């Protein structure tokens, strides 16, 4: 399952590593959009399989941030 950006912005923080288990609604990363922090919650319980972005990366709405297994 892909975790996608809901809004365009800049990746401010990544709160997980590949292989980390997450629960539903855990905050996996923070985006900064329009000078506001936008938390990105896990859409389901699982394990982070891949992180597709780095801190400081500019992302578009709908861009895949992470892959949840």
RODO-2510 file (C-alpha; in nm, 4 decimals, decimal comma):
residues 69
     n   res          X          Y          Z
     1     x     0,0000     0,0000     0,0000
     2     x     0,1373     0,3410    -0,0956
     3     x     0,1432     0,6314     0,1483
     4     x     0,0953     0,9426    -0,0653
     5     x     0,1226     1,3165    -0,0109
     6     x    -0,2216     1,4744     0,0195
     7     x    -0,0865     1,8217    -0,0593
     8     x     0,2186     1,9579    -0,2414
     9     x     0,4971     2,0633    -0,0068
    10     x     0,8404     1,9932     0,1371
    11     x     0,9299     1,6902     0,3469
    12     x     1,0203     1,8377     0,6857
    13     x     1,0661     1,5167     0,8892
    14     x     1,0565     1,1399     0,8445
    15     x     0,9541     0,9651     1,1667
    16     x     1,0139     0,6021     1,0608
    17     x     1,2819     0,3823     0,9045
    18     x     1,2453     0,0973     0,6574
    19     x     1,1398    -0,2121     0,8493
    20     x     0,9630    -0,0193     1,1267
    21     x     0,6172    -0,1444     1,2277
    22     x     0,3422     0,1206     1,2323
    23     x    -0,0123     0,1287     1,3610
    24     x    -0,3135     0,2935     1,2019
    25     x    -0,2807     0,6742     1,2194
    26     x     0,0821     0,6764     1,3426
    27     x     0,2481     0,9904     1,2026
    28     x     0,5072     0,8612     0,9554
    29     x     0,6287     1,1976     0,8266
    30     x     0,5640     1,5717     0,8302
    31     x     0,5159     1,7862     0,5208
    32     x     0,5412     2,1633     0,5215
    33     x     0,2845     2,3237     0,2935
    34     x     0,2000     2,6939     0,2856
    35     x     0,4152     2,7469     0,5998
    36     x     0,2046     2,4955     0,7939
    37     x     0,3059     2,1494     0,9090
    38     x     0,0907     1,8714     0,7663
    39     x     0,1269     1,5362     0,9486
    40     x     0,1044     1,2272     0,7267
    41     x    -0,0640     0,9371     0,9117
    42     x    -0,0274     0,5685     0,8311
    43     x    -0,3446     0,4592     0,6471
    44     x    -0,3259     0,1073     0,7972
    45     x    -0,1231    -0,1135     1,0286
    46     x     0,1859    -0,2710     0,8744
    47     x     0,5598    -0,2440     0,8171
    48     x     0,7407     0,0310     0,6265
    49     x     0,8797    -0,1495     0,3212
    50     x     1,0377     0,1480     0,1401
    51     x     1,0859     0,5214     0,1881
    52     x     1,0754     0,7025    -0,1465
    53     x     1,1626     1,0574    -0,0309
    54     x     1,4226     1,2356     0,1821
    55     x     1,4015     1,5293     0,4210
    56     x     1,4033     1,8498     0,2171
    57     x     1,2468     1,6909    -0,0920
    58     x     0,9717     1,8841    -0,2681
    59     x     0,6712     1,6605    -0,3393
    60     x     0,3542     1,6941    -0,5441
    61     x     0,0057     1,6011    -0,4282
    62     x    -0,0417     1,2283    -0,4871
    63     x     0,3316     1,1510    -0,4941
    64     x     0,4289     0,8266    -0,3195
    65     x     0,6200     0,8986     0,0028
    66     x     0,6479     0,5451     0,1420
    67     x     0,5373     0,1897     0,0771
    68     x     0,3550     0,0082     0,3573
    69     x     0,3448    -0,3713     0,3601
***
